[in-house]
Amino acid sequence: MSHLISHHEIYDAALDDELFTLLPSMMAREIDIPSAVFIWLHPGDYREITAGTQAEANLDYNSFEGHDPWLAHGTPEKCGTGLFRLSDHVSAQEFEHSEMYNDFIVKNGVDRYWCLAMMQSTRDGLVATAFHKGKRGGDFTDPEMKTLGAHVQDLGRLHKIRRELHRASIQQVTASDNSLLDDAPILELDHEGRLVRMNGMAETLIEIHPLLVLNFQRVLRARGAAQPALRRAIGRATDAGKSAAGSLDLPQMRGADGRIIPRLRLNLLPRTDGGRRVLVIVTSEEETALRDLVDAPRDRIHLTPRERDVLHGMIRGRRRDQLAHDLDLAMPTIDMHSANLRRKLGARTIAEAVAIALRFGLL
């Protein structure tokens, strides 16, 4: 009987390049088929074949993208719909007349005819997973779809997290002595959210981030509405039966020491050793944003005289139309100053902007 891939093996591939490269082949062996491939579809026209069987022929895929009947179905609309047979969308006759079949499959002697596929989304674009059989193998059966379908959610979480780490140039999180590297804020928690260990960047982030706190029991908590989501994510990642990776997004905001903290993503990756534990790896949309944040001195907040006038009016409870009258400005100008205030103070709302301004003595 073929080895059935566990969810832990899938999540381990987020930080293990060799395992990630082997993962499509491992999945192909589950149902004894010759070929499987992951394709990361980047924004724009660039396509990267990242892992799979018969890799020497995969690069030819770029030549057919956009006009091939197979690849034409790799669209965002199919994200979240699970596995689908290509034969439900492309007839055998249409496929056999295609450039893909004649100039790629036949030319390279690649054993691909029937195709089972799924599309999944990440913040950096789409990921396509394709499974192939030879012509004599027959189309994919319902039991085969069920076996592979059990991995759909785990693969989606894997690709989301791996793309986040890929963007942040994070390939591993521990050194040879098993200590946490300092390439990004990284924490390890137990199933109750209690801190097991963290690196220096994580310690700095928790010190300055208004939403993140370690309570007196050293349990990681998120203030306000983010706490239930964080608690659920930790619970899923450390579930005794079937742990699941996850993520939590935090908005841009002003830090406790005045620095602007960019929008962050907390990537929760289940651990396969040391009991029910989870790695929390923090990333941002820009590769250097977190390093710049930790290394940067406290930002000075500079408000223009007009921004201060608007802020004073807001504290007095004046409406935007009243502020426009008081300051002899048009309402769109008041809105512009309000938007600038929120941006400079790292606030999502005017009320939050006022609270931050009071905290930092800007009035």
Secondary structure, DSSP 8 states (H G I E B T S, - for coil): ------HHHHHHTTS-HHHHHHHHHHHHHHTT-SEEEEEEE-STT-EEEEEESSHHHHTTHHHHTTT-TTGGG--GGGBTS--EEGGGTS-HHHHHTSHHIIIIIHHHT----EEEEEEEEETTEEEEEEEEE-GGG-S--HHHHHHHHTTHHHHHHHHHHHHHHHHTT-S-SB-TTS-B-SSS-EEEEETTSBEEEE-HHHHHHHHH-TTEEE-TT-BEEE-TTHHHHHHHHHHHHT-SS----EEEEE--EE-TTS-EE--EEEEEEE-SSSSSEEEEEEEESSTTHHHHHHHS--------HHHHHHHHHHHTT--HHHHHHHHT--HHHHHHHHHHHHHHHT-SSHHHHHHHHHHTT--
